[in-house]
Amino acid sequence: MSVVDQDVFRDVRRGMVPAHIYNDEEIFRLERERLFSRAWLFVAHESEIPWPGDYVVRRVLDDSFIIARGEDGQVRAMFNMCLHRGMQICRAEMGNASHFRCPYHGWSYRNDGRIVGLPFHKEAYGGEAGFRRKGQTLLPAPSLDSYNGLIFISMDPDAPPLREYLGDFAFYLDYYTKQSASGIELRGPQRWRIKANWKIGAENFAGDMYHTPQTHTSVVEIGLFREPKAEKRKDGNTYWAGNGGGTTYKLPPGPLEERLRYVGYPDVMIEKMKQQWSADQLDVIGRDGFMISAASLFPNMSLVHNWPKVEDTDDVLPFISLRTWQPVGPDETEVLSWFAVDAEAPEEFKKLSYKAYLMCFGSTGMFEQDDVENWVSLTNTAAGTMARRLLLNSRMGLLEDGTEVVAPLTREEFAGPGEAHVGYGEYNQRHLLARWADYLERPVDEVGHVEVSGVGDDGEVCA
């Protein structure tokens, strides 16, 4: 295969992680070629483009896409490159437009991608005989799909349906994105870059409860959270299901309504949750006493649900945040972070929830600053020659013979799908990196190209 030794993937699967995978050019080349060319990647939410003509511009590594709602109400993802000489057509990050006009030579396109304007069409091309405009459109994303309003792109035209890709993780995704029939609305994204490898953040959000007592001790000590000690994280569980996994907190005893009030939800929202979630989803909270917290969907989308204090009282306010870890290079990541809130939530709740998000996980949030310092240090150290000699021990939760330290929760103990373990463990990090290894070991078939240059030999438009 490539110059990446097969031992790397073997070691990853047994929980001994070669340190250099967090800062290695050849590994990053394979990630671009074999992972980000095939996986489903979150790019936007339908609430960001609610009206015809609304659009946002988002990237998948080096590829820029216009995510737009056409006049017909349909959402499309179009490669942001003019069919003529390749100029980027849309240069604003978001807006509303019925047409997009290339600033280079003035070719113009409807917001559904169809070409409608070509200056001096007759003089330059002989009209339709030289370049037939009919049927020509901006290049669409190879695959586009959505779930609960979350819009995903895959660069693989043969990608499985998104719902199949999500698998049982969709059960948990509903907690963040379907608290009422109207779903969520997003604010943002905030965007910043960190000098850290993209995998570190994804792993951290997927299941690293172990870092909280050390990294975030000061946040707990200043009274931001109701829980008296960061060590309370060990009473929650980590779960992995389908193509993602996450963590939970353990809630105090009480019925469903009392437990949802404990994390700050008003009764009007609790009633909507009861109507929207399945019996098993309600049982995870009301019967089993677990509340979802951070999670990651493979490969690079993460979510957070937390409930800090936002005023000088014992009251807490929950917030939900959604983010992507967009790779820039082996040692740099662009973070896009959105605030998410139920569309039917009271306005005062939305305002205070946003404040809680900014305080904790916005670009200057207290948790964010704690985490990034660790991730940057790890990435820097992984670049050296000694890192190629070191296997990082990611076997927490396993005995030497592979036996699990703590047995998985039974269906009677945890109503959610997948496998869940109470306490500290690196089950989810191992799952995520095993997925990563699966993709990097499998070569990608050659990708064909689409011609848009004129009329074919049979008189039909090349497309």
Sequence and secondary structure as in RCSB ss.txt:
>XXXX:A:sequence
MSVVDQDVFRDVRRGMVPAHIYNDEEIFRLERERLFSRAWLFVAHESEIPWPGDYVVRRVLDDSFIIARGEDGQV
RAMFNMCLHRGMQICRAEMGNASHFRCPYHGWSYRNDGRIVGLPFHKEAYGGEAGFRRKGQTLLPAPSLDSYNGL
IFISMDPDAPPLREYLGDFAFYLDYYTKQSASGIELRGPQRWRIKANWKIGAENFAGDMYHTPQTHTSVVEIGLF
REPKAEKRKDGNTYWAGNGGGTTYKLPPGPLEERLRYVGYPDVMIEKMKQQWSADQLDVIGRDGFMISAASLFPN
MSLVHNWPKVEDTDDVLPFISLRTWQPVGPDETEVLSWFAVDAEAPEEFKKLSYKAYLMCFGSTGMFEQDDVENW
VSLTNTAAGTMARRLLLNSRMGLLEDGTEVVAPLTREEFAGPGEAHVGYGEYNQRHLLARWADYLERPVDEVGHV
EVSGVGDDGEVCA
>XXXX:A:secstr
  SS HHHHHHHHTTEEEGGGGS HHHHHHIIIIITTTSEEEEEEGGGS STTEEEEEEETTEEEEEEE TTS E
EEEESS TTT   S  SSEEE SEEE TTT  EEETTSBEEE TTHHHHH GGGTS  TT B  B SEEEEETTE
EEEES TT   HHHHHTTHHHHHHHHH SSTT EEEEEEEEEEESS HHHHHHHHHH  TTHHHHTHHHHHTT S
SSS GGGGGGSEEEEETTEEEEEEE  SS HHHHHHHTT  HHHHHHHHHHS HHHHHHHHTT EEEEEEEETTT
EEEEEE    SSSS    EEEEEEEEEEETTEEEEEEEEEEETTS HHHHHHHHHHHHHHHSTT HHHHHHHHHH
HHHHHHHTSSGGGG EEE  TTB TTS BSS    TTT  SSSEEEESS  HHHHHHHHHHHHHHHS        
  SSB TTSSB  
